[in-house]
Amino acid sequence: MCIKYFAFALLWFPGVLHAQSTTQACDAPTLDGGFFAPKQETYSQGTKLSYTCNEGRTLAMKGWWATSTCHNGKWSHQLQCIVSGWTPQSAHYDENYWSTKLILSKSNFTESMNACSVPPKIPHAVIVHQDYQEVFAAGSEVQYECEDGYTAEGAHNTKSVCTQGSWTQGPTCMHYLSDSLVCFQKYSCVFISVQSCGNFPVIENAVAQQTSRYYLIYRCQRLYRLVGPERVKCISSGMWSDLPECRANFCAVNTDDNPEYKSVGTVHIENGEEERVECVKPHSWSLEQYSKVRCINGRVEATNCKYYCKLSIENGLCALI
């Protein structure tokens, strides 16, 4: 009997070690009647996603958003949106998890008075990096992420803060059907022209061109490159979509800093291009000399000062190039 037990232990123990050391990624879940964020094809071990339901549907648990975590190839619970007013038999509520207890005392009474209830639901947005809870302390911050295909108005206004018992305004998620048609909700679409926003935004080293009633196109000046969206739209009265910027795309060579160069001030060389910089003659009778200066990703590379010529086979003369 002792020998049999020992053999069983040898077979069983390696299996346990193997199971503990193996983790699997999760495939993207399916969610009928709702959406989740972040949107990926696969999720690594421990990744937590947030999800919510579309209009007319509710979660199969408490709250308007929920989270699920990838654990060894499976999600901690199934993502499910049900028809409003219907509760499935499989729905499970964990009151210890979903309720938040707020203990009042003399020391925290003022603080609790400034606490906030559940953050407001914003169409086509879900709260990320935060489990659902019913009470938030003053100063708490939540971050919204728009549904795939929608853009937050202003793009930087994605957070809401609990201040004196109320949440600050969160983002508005918009869906651009075309360059002129902007949809805020399912049945709320408007045409907005660039004139609705007043003066065109001024971008340093850029020129705005209006080729349509509904958007501007920005072009950078020579020696600068555009970073960001080329088209800029008026998304509401007085507010523009994200603006691009024009970043330097050149090298500056100050000829006064190199005694071998003829002083002609600063020479600007576009990235990837090459310029000849004339050099000081070592003697009055010397041929013209110059340095080949190239700009590579903001870095200057230059040859020594010398004269360059091409030997002609016909007459044997050297012609300067």
C-alpha positions in Angstrom: 0.0 0.0 0.0 2.9 2.3 0.8 4.4 1.8 -2.7 1.1 2.5 -4.5 0.7 5.8 -2.5 4.2 6.9 -3.4 3.6 6.3 -7.1 0.4 8.2 -7.0 2.2 11.2 -5.4 4.8 11.3 -8.2 2.2 11.3 -11.0 0.0 13.9 -9.3 2.5 16.5 -8.2 4.0 17.4 -11.6 0.5 18.0 -12.9 -0.1 20.6 -10.2 3.1 22.4 -11.0 2.2 22.5 -14.7 -1.3 23.9 -14.0 0.1 26.6 -11.8 2.7 27.8 -14.2 0.5 28.0 -17.3 -1.7 31.0 -18.1 -3.7 31.6 -21.2 -4.9 34.8 -22.9 -8.6 35.5 -23.4 -10.4 36.0 -26.7 -12.5 39.0 -27.1 -16.0 38.4 -25.5 -19.3 38.7 -27.3 -21.9 41.1 -26.0 -25.3 41.4 -27.6 -27.0 44.8 -27.0 -23.9 46.5 -25.5 -20.2 47.3 -25.9 -17.0 47.0 -23.9 -13.6 48.7 -23.6 -10.8 48.4 -24.3 -11.6 46.8 -27.7 -8.9 44.2 -28.6 -8.7 40.8 -30.3 -7.1 39.1 -27.3 -6.5 40.0 -23.7 -3.6 39.0 -21.5 -3.9 37.3 -18.1 -5.3 39.8 -15.5 -6.7 42.3 -18.0 -9.9 43.9 -16.8 -12.4 45.3 -19.3 -15.5 47.5 -18.6 -18.8 47.0 -20.4 -22.3 48.6 -20.5 -25.6 48.2 -22.4 -27.3 50.1 -25.1 -30.6 51.9 -24.7 -33.4 49.5 -23.9 -31.1 46.9 -22.3 -29.7 46.6 -18.8 -27.0 44.6 -17.2 -27.8 41.2 -15.6 -26.4 42.6 -12.4 -26.6 45.8 -10.4 -25.4 49.1 -11.9 -25.1 50.6 -15.4 -21.6 49.4 -16.0 -19.6 46.4 -14.8 -16.1 44.8 -15.2 -14.9 41.3 -16.0 -11.3 40.0 -15.7 -9.4 37.6 -17.9 -8.2 34.6 -15.8 -6.4 31.7 -17.4 -8.2 31.9 -20.7 -11.7 32.6 -19.3 -13.6 35.8 -18.2 -14.5 36.0 -14.5 -18.2 36.2 -15.5 -20.2 36.3 -18.8 -20.9 39.7 -20.3 -24.7 40.0 -20.6 -27.2 42.7 -21.5 -30.9 41.8 -21.0 -34.1 43.4 -22.1 -35.0 46.1 -19.6 -37.5 44.8 -17.0 -36.5 41.1 -17.4 -34.4 39.3 -14.9 -32.9 35.9 -16.0 -32.8 33.0 -13.5 -29.0 32.9 -14.0 -28.5 36.5 -12.9 -26.5 36.6 -9.7 -26.2 39.5 -7.3 -23.4 39.6 -4.8 -24.6 42.3 -2.3 -21.2 42.3 -0.5 -19.4 43.2 -3.8 -21.9 45.6 -5.4 -22.9 47.6 -2.4 -20.7 50.2 -0.8 -21.0 50.8 3.0 -20.7 54.4 4.2 -20.1 54.6 7.9 -21.0 58.0 9.4 -19.4 59.5 12.4 -18.6 62.9 13.7 -15.2 62.9 12.1 -16.4 62.0 8.6 -19.9 63.5 8.5 -18.8 66.6 6.5 -16.8 64.4 4.2 -19.8 62.1 3.6 -22.0 65.0 2.9 -19.7 65.9 -0.1 -19.7 62.3 -1.4 -21.3 61.5 -4.7 -23.6 58.7 -5.8 -23.2 56.7 -9.0 -21.6 58.7 -11.9 -24.1 59.5 -14.7 -24.4 57.3 -17.7 -23.3 59.0 -20.9 -24.6 57.7 -24.2 -22.0 55.6 -26.1 -19.5 55.7 -23.2 -18.4 53.4 -20.4 -16.4 54.0 -17.2 -13.0 52.3 -17.4 -10.4 51.3 -14.7 -13.1 51.4 -12.0 -15.4 48.7 -10.5 -19.0 49.7 -10.0 -19.9 51.2 -6.7 -22.8 53.3 -5.3 -20.9 55.9 -3.3 -17.7 57.8 -4.2 -15.7 60.0 -1.8 -15.3 63.7 -2.5 -12.4 64.2 -5.0 -12.9 60.8 -6.6 -12.2 60.8 -10.4 -13.7 58.5 -13.0 -12.6 58.1 -16.6 -15.0 57.5 -19.5 -14.1 55.8 -22.8 -16.3 56.2 -25.9 -17.7 53.2 -27.8 -15.7 52.1 -30.8 -16.6 54.4 -33.7 -17.4 57.4 -31.4 -15.1 60.3 -30.5 -15.1 62.3 -27.2 -15.8 66.0 -27.9 -12.5 67.7 -27.4 -10.8 64.3 -27.0 -9.1 65.5 -23.8 -12.3 65.9 -21.7 -12.8 62.2 -20.7 -12.9 62.5 -16.9 -15.5 63.5 -14.3 -14.7 64.5 -10.7 -16.8 64.3 -7.6 -17.1 67.9 -6.3 -19.3 68.8 -3.3 -21.7 66.0 -3.9 -22.0 66.3 -7.7 -20.0 65.1 -10.7 -18.4 67.5 -13.1 -19.5 67.3 -16.7 -18.1 64.3 -18.5 -17.5 63.9 -22.3 -19.9 63.8 -25.2 -19.3 60.9 -27.5 -20.0 61.8 -31.1 -20.2 59.7 -34.3 -19.1 61.4 -37.6 -21.1 60.0 -40.4 -19.5 62.4 -42.9 -17.4 65.5 -42.8 -20.5 67.6 -42.1 -22.9 65.3 -40.2 -22.3 64.9 -36.5 -24.4 62.5 -34.4 -24.6 62.9 -30.6 -27.2 60.2 -30.0 -29.1 57.8 -32.1 -31.6 60.2 -33.5 -29.8 63.5 -32.8 -27.7 64.4 -35.9 -26.9 67.9 -37.1 -24.9 69.6 -40.0 -22.3 72.0 -38.6 -20.4 74.4 -40.8 -17.0 75.9 -39.9 -18.7 79.3 -39.7 -20.5 78.1 -36.6 -17.2 78.2 -34.7 -16.2 81.7 -35.5 -12.6 82.5 -36.2 -10.4 79.8 -37.6 -7.8 78.4 -35.1 -4.3 79.8 -35.5 -1.6 77.2 -35.6 2.0 78.3 -35.5 3.8 77.7 -38.9 0.6 76.5 -40.5 -1.9 77.9 -43.0 -5.6 77.0 -42.9 -7.4 76.3 -46.2 -11.2 76.1 -46.4 -12.0 73.6 -49.2 -15.4 72.8 -47.8 -18.2 74.4 -45.8 -17.7 71.8 -43.1 -14.0 71.4 -42.5 -10.6 73.1 -42.7 -7.4 71.6 -44.1 -4.1 72.7 -42.5 -0.8 72.8 -44.4 2.6 73.4 -42.8 5.1 75.9 -44.0 8.3 74.8 -45.6 10.7 73.0 -43.2 7.9 71.9 -40.9 5.8 68.7 -40.9 2.2 68.2 -39.8 1.5 66.1 -36.7 -2.1 65.2 -36.0 -5.3 65.4 -38.1 -5.1 67.2 -41.4 -8.8 68.1 -41.3 -10.4 70.2 -38.5 -14.1 70.3 -38.0 -16.5 72.5 -36.0 -18.1 70.0 -33.6 -20.3 72.5 -31.7 -20.8 76.2 -31.4 -17.3 77.7 -30.7 -15.6 74.3 -30.3 -13.2 72.7 -32.8 -12.1 69.1 -33.2 -8.5 68.2 -32.3 -6.0 70.5 -33.8 -2.7 69.4 -35.5 0.6 71.0 -34.9 3.6 71.8 -37.2 6.9 70.5 -35.8 10.3 71.5 -37.0 11.6 69.3 -39.7 15.0 70.8 -40.4 18.5 71.3 -39.1 20.0 74.8 -38.5 23.7 75.3 -39.3 25.1 78.6 -38.0 28.1 79.3 -40.3 29.5 81.8 -37.8 30.2 78.9 -35.4 32.6 77.2 -37.8 35.7 79.2 -38.8 36.0 77.0 -41.9 32.7 78.2 -43.3 32.1 81.5 -45.0 29.9 83.6 -42.8 26.4 83.8 -44.3 24.3 83.4 -41.2 22.2 80.4 -40.4 21.5 77.8 -43.2 18.3 75.7 -42.8 18.4 72.2 -44.2 15.3 70.1 -44.5 15.3 66.7 -43.0 16.7 64.1 -45.4 18.2 66.8 -47.7 21.7 68.0 -48.4 23.1 71.5 -48.9 26.5 72.8 -50.0 28.0 75.2 -47.5 30.8 77.4 -49.0 34.1 77.3 -47.2 36.8 79.9 -46.7 39.7 79.6 -49.2 43.0 78.6 -47.6 44.7 80.8 -50.3 43.5 83.5 -52.6 44.5 81.4 -55.6 42.8 78.2 -54.3 39.7 76.8 -56.0 36.3 77.2 -54.5 35.8 74.8 -51.6 32.6 73.7 -49.8 31.3 71.2 -47.3 28.4 68.8 -48.0 26.0 69.1 -45.1 23.2 66.7 -44.6 20.3 66.7 -42.1 19.3 63.3 -40.8 16.5 63.3 -38.1 17.6 66.5 -36.6 21.3 65.6 -36.7 23.9 67.3 -38.9 26.5 65.3 -40.8 29.1 67.3 -42.8 32.1 66.5 -44.9 35.4 68.3 -44.6 35.9 71.4 -46.7 37.4 70.6 -50.1 36.8 71.2 -53.8 34.9 68.7 -55.8 35.4 68.2 -59.5 34.5 65.8 -62.3 37.3 64.6 -64.6 36.4 64.8 -68.2 37.7 61.9 -70.2 37.7 63.9 -73.5 40.0 66.7 -72.5 41.4 65.6 -69.2 40.2 68.7 -67.4 38.6 68.8 -64.0 35.3 70.6 -63.9 34.0 71.9 -60.5 30.7 70.3 -59.4 
